[in-house]
Amino acid sequence: MRKKAEQGITLMALVITVAVLLIIASIGINAGTDIIKKAQLESIKTNMLLIQAKAKEYVEEVSFKKGPGDTTNNIEQIRSEIYEKKYGLAKPGDSPGEVSQLVGSLQNSDNIVYYYVQQKALETAGLNNVTEGKGTGYYVVGFDETNLKVEVYNTVGFDNKHSLTEIEQIEE
């Protein structure tokens, strides 16, 4: 009786094993990328919702101080007192270039005024976990005092969408 000499693993078995491992790795990488994108989306939505909640308080305060049917020209003074001095918001002209570009691209309306949410304004609002800067983008709030509405924008955005309304409509 002759014993057959074992030659080890065949080349074909090795190729199949490597191919299976590559398929499994690509599935894992793709799933990981999706998880990271969803986390980024949720992070930006959460930050923008927090800013929106505070901004709604601010616009209501301006409207209350202005009074119903007030047609006097002291609205700029009221805005300055509340938005700028009390809560630390800044006009877009006093902000990084990205903010000015974003505000310039927005549809301007007589009813909407835009303010840049700088870091000290986030801290004043108690939003210490929300940061602004190159990686996370800069935040802008559009105040519509006539309709008591606010819209929050981010310069980085997500998937070419910069407003909270657009970002909330993204399907996960």
C-alpha positions as CSV (number, residue, x, y, z in Angstrom):
1,M,0.0,0.0,0.0
2,R,1.3,3.2,-1.1
3,K,0.6,6.4,0.8
4,K,-0.2,9.5,-1.2
5,A,2.1,12.4,-0.4
6,E,0.1,15.4,1.0
7,Q,1.0,18.5,-0.9
8,G,-0.8,21.0,1.3
9,I,-3.5,23.5,0.2
10,T,-4.2,23.8,-3.5
11,L,-3.8,27.1,-5.3
12,M,-7.5,27.0,-6.2
13,A,-8.5,26.7,-2.5
14,L,-6.3,29.6,-1.6
15,V,-7.8,31.8,-4.3
16,I,-11.3,31.0,-3.2
17,T,-10.4,31.8,0.4
18,V,-8.9,35.1,-0.5
19,A,-11.9,36.0,-2.7
20,V,-14.4,35.2,0.1
21,L,-12.3,37.3,2.6
22,L,-12.3,40.2,0.2
23,I,-16.1,40.0,-0.2
24,I,-16.6,39.9,3.5
25,A,-14.2,42.9,4.0
26,S,-16.0,45.0,1.4
27,I,-19.4,44.4,3.0
28,G,-17.9,45.4,6.4
29,I,-16.4,48.6,5.1
30,N,-19.6,49.6,3.3
31,A,-21.6,49.0,6.5
32,G,-19.1,50.9,8.5
33,T,-19.3,53.9,6.1
34,D,-23.1,53.9,6.3
35,I,-23.0,53.9,10.1
36,I,-20.5,56.8,10.1
37,K,-22.7,58.8,7.7
38,K,-25.8,58.2,9.8
39,A,-23.9,59.3,13.0
40,Q,-22.8,62.5,11.2
41,L,-26.3,63.2,10.1
42,E,-27.7,62.7,13.6
43,S,-25.0,64.8,15.1
44,I,-25.7,67.8,12.8
45,K,-29.5,67.4,13.2
46,T,-29.2,67.3,17.0
47,N,-27.0,70.4,17.1
48,M,-29.3,72.3,14.8
49,L,-32.4,71.3,16.7
50,L,-30.8,72.6,20.0
51,I,-29.9,75.9,18.3
52,Q,-33.4,76.1,16.8
53,A,-35.1,75.7,20.3
54,K,-33.0,78.5,21.7
55,A,-33.5,80.7,18.7
56,K,-37.3,80.3,19.0
57,E,-37.1,81.7,22.5
58,Y,-35.1,84.7,21.2
59,V,-37.5,85.5,18.3
60,E,-40.4,85.4,20.7
61,E,-38.6,87.7,23.1
62,V,-38.0,90.2,20.3
63,S,-41.6,90.0,19.2
64,F,-42.9,90.5,22.8
65,K,-40.6,93.5,23.4
66,K,-41.6,95.0,20.0
67,G,-45.3,94.6,20.9
68,P,-48.2,93.8,18.6
69,G,-48.6,96.2,15.6
70,D,-45.6,98.2,16.5
71,T,-44.5,100.0,13.4
72,T,-41.9,102.2,14.9
73,N,-38.3,102.0,13.6
74,N,-36.8,100.7,16.9
75,I,-36.7,97.1,15.8
76,E,-33.0,97.4,15.0
77,Q,-32.4,98.5,18.6
78,I,-34.5,95.7,20.0
79,R,-32.6,93.1,17.8
80,S,-29.3,94.5,18.9
81,E,-30.2,94.4,22.6
82,I,-31.5,90.9,22.5
83,Y,-29.7,89.0,19.7
84,E,-26.3,90.6,20.0
85,K,-25.9,92.0,23.5
86,K,-28.0,89.6,25.5
87,Y,-27.3,86.3,23.6
88,G,-24.0,87.0,21.8
89,L,-25.1,86.5,18.2
90,A,-23.3,88.4,15.5
91,K,-24.2,89.9,12.2
92,P,-23.0,87.8,9.2
93,G,-20.6,90.6,8.2
94,D,-18.7,90.1,11.5
95,S,-18.2,86.3,10.8
96,P,-15.9,83.9,8.9
97,G,-16.1,84.1,5.1
98,E,-18.0,80.8,4.9
99,V,-20.9,82.3,6.8
100,S,-21.0,85.4,4.6
101,Q,-21.1,83.1,1.5
102,L,-23.9,81.0,3.0
103,V,-26.0,84.0,3.9
104,G,-25.4,85.5,0.5
105,S,-26.7,82.4,-1.2
106,L,-29.9,82.4,0.9
107,Q,-33.1,83.8,-0.5
108,N,-33.4,87.2,1.1
109,S,-36.7,88.4,2.4
110,D,-37.7,91.6,4.2
111,N,-39.0,89.6,7.1
112,I,-35.9,87.5,7.7
113,V,-32.7,88.7,9.4
114,Y,-29.7,86.4,9.7
115,Y,-27.3,86.1,12.6
116,Y,-24.1,84.1,13.0
117,V,-24.0,81.8,16.1
118,Q,-20.5,82.2,17.4
119,Q,-19.1,79.9,20.1
120,K,-19.7,82.4,23.0
121,A,-23.4,82.5,21.9
122,L,-23.6,78.7,22.1
123,E,-22.1,78.8,25.6
124,T,-24.5,81.6,26.7
125,A,-27.4,79.4,25.5
126,G,-26.0,76.5,27.6
127,L,-25.1,74.5,24.5
128,N,-21.5,73.8,25.6
129,N,-21.4,70.4,23.7
130,V,-22.2,72.2,20.4
131,T,-19.1,73.5,18.7
132,E,-18.5,75.7,15.7
133,G,-15.5,75.7,13.5
134,K,-13.9,74.2,10.4
135,G,-14.8,70.6,11.0
136,T,-18.3,71.1,12.3
137,G,-19.2,74.1,10.3
138,Y,-20.6,77.5,11.4
139,Y,-24.2,78.0,12.3
140,V,-26.5,80.8,11.1
141,V,-30.0,81.5,12.3
142,G,-32.6,83.2,10.1
143,F,-35.2,85.0,12.3
144,D,-38.7,85.7,10.8
145,E,-40.1,87.9,13.5
146,T,-43.3,88.5,11.6
147,N,-44.3,84.8,11.6
148,L,-42.3,83.9,14.8
149,K,-40.2,81.3,12.9
150,V,-36.6,80.5,12.8
151,E,-34.5,78.5,10.4
152,V,-31.0,77.1,11.3
153,Y,-28.3,76.7,8.7
154,N,-24.9,75.1,8.8
155,T,-22.0,76.0,6.5
156,V,-20.8,72.4,6.1
157,G,-24.2,70.9,5.9
158,F,-24.9,67.3,4.9
159,D,-25.2,65.9,1.4
160,N,-25.3,69.5,-0.1
161,K,-28.1,70.5,2.3
162,H,-27.5,73.3,4.7
163,S,-30.9,74.2,6.4
164,L,-32.4,72.2,9.2
165,T,-35.6,71.8,7.2
166,E,-33.7,70.2,4.3
167,I,-31.6,68.0,6.6
168,E,-34.7,66.7,8.4
169,Q,-36.1,65.5,5.1
170,I,-33.1,63.2,4.4
171,E,-34.2,59.6,4.6
172,E,-32.0,57.5,6.8
